[in-house]
Amino acid sequence: MTKATSFVILFSMAITDKFQQLRDLKKMRDQAMAIQRELAAEEVVVEEQGVKVVMTGDQKIKNLEVDGENQNRLIEVLNKAIKKSQEIAAKKLQEMSGGLSGLLGK
C-alpha cells in the first residue's frame, strides 16, 4: 500500500467518523428538544396560605395568585429572573464541560 493510498483511507475514515459524530450530536439535540417540549406541557400546581403558583416543567410560571388576585407583573419579573439564573447555570456547566469540544473529540 502506498503512502497516498494510506492517506486516502485514513482521511476517509476520519471524515466518516466526523459525520457519525455529527449524526450523534443531532440525535442528542433532537432528544433534548423533545424533552423540552414534554417539560413545557407538564404543570405543577402548589397552593399554600392563599398563594397559588402554576409552573410548567420547564420552569416558567404560568399563573400566580395571592388571595385570589392574579399577579401578572410578578409573573413577568419572576420568569425573567428564572431565565437569567438558568442562563448563568448553563454557562457554568458549559465552562465546566469545555463546551462541545470533548464531545466532538477536539
C-alpha positions in Angstrom: 0.0 0.0 0.0 1.4 3.4 -1.0 1.5 6.4 1.3 -1.1 8.1 -0.8 -3.5 5.2 -0.5 -2.9 5.0 3.2 -3.6 8.8 3.5 -6.8 8.5 1.5 -8.0 5.6 3.6 -7.2 7.4 6.9 -8.8 10.6 5.5 -12.0 8.8 4.6 -12.1 7.1 8.0 -11.7 10.5 9.7 -14.4 12.1 7.6 -16.8 9.1 8.2 -16.1 9.4 12.0 -16.9 13.2 11.9 -20.1 12.6 10.1 -21.1 9.9 12.6 -20.3 12.4 15.4 -22.5 15.0 13.8 -25.3 12.5 13.4 -24.9 11.5 17.1 -24.9 15.2 18.1 -28.1 15.9 16.0 -29.8 12.8 17.6 -28.9 14.1 21.1 -30.2 17.6 20.2 -33.4 16.2 18.9 -33.9 14.2 22.1 -33.2 17.3 24.2 -35.8 19.3 22.2 -38.3 16.5 22.6 -37.7 16.5 26.4 -38.1 20.3 26.5 -41.5 20.0 24.7 -42.6 17.4 27.2 -41.5 19.5 30.1 -43.3 22.6 28.7 -46.5 20.5 28.6 -46.2 19.5 32.3 -47.7 21.6 35.0 -47.0 21.8 38.7 -49.6 23.5 41.0 -48.7 24.5 44.5 -51.3 26.2 46.7 -50.5 27.3 50.3 -51.6 30.0 52.6 -53.6 31.9 50.0 -50.8 31.7 47.4 -51.3 29.6 44.3 -48.5 29.0 41.7 -48.8 27.2 38.4 -45.5 26.4 36.8 -44.5 24.4 33.8 -42.0 21.6 33.9 -39.6 23.9 32.0 -39.7 26.3 35.0 -42.0 29.0 33.6 -44.6 30.5 35.9 -48.0 30.4 34.1 -50.1 31.7 36.9 -49.6 33.3 40.3 -52.4 34.3 42.6 -52.2 35.8 46.1 -55.5 35.7 48.0 -57.4 35.1 44.7 -55.8 38.1 42.8 -53.7 37.4 39.7 -50.2 38.8 39.9 -49.2 39.3 36.3 -46.4 41.8 36.9 -44.9 39.5 39.4 -45.1 36.6 37.0 -43.2 38.6 34.3 -40.4 39.6 36.8 -40.1 36.1 38.2 -39.9 34.5 34.8 -37.1 36.9 33.8 -35.2 36.1 37.0 -35.6 32.3 36.4 -34.5 32.7 32.8 -31.4 34.7 33.9 -30.5 32.1 36.6 -30.9 29.3 34.0 -28.5 31.1 31.6 -25.9 31.5 34.3 -26.2 27.8 35.2 -25.9 26.8 31.6 -22.9 29.0 31.1 -21.2 27.5 34.2 -21.9 24.0 33.0 -20.6 24.7 29.5 -17.4 26.2 31.1 -17.0 23.1 33.3 -17.5 20.7 30.4 -15.4 22.6 27.9 -18.4 23.1 25.7 -18.8 20.5 22.9 -15.1 20.1 22.3 -14.9 17.0 24.4 -17.9 15.5 22.6 -16.5 16.3 19.2 -13.0 15.0 20.1 -11.3 18.3 19.7 
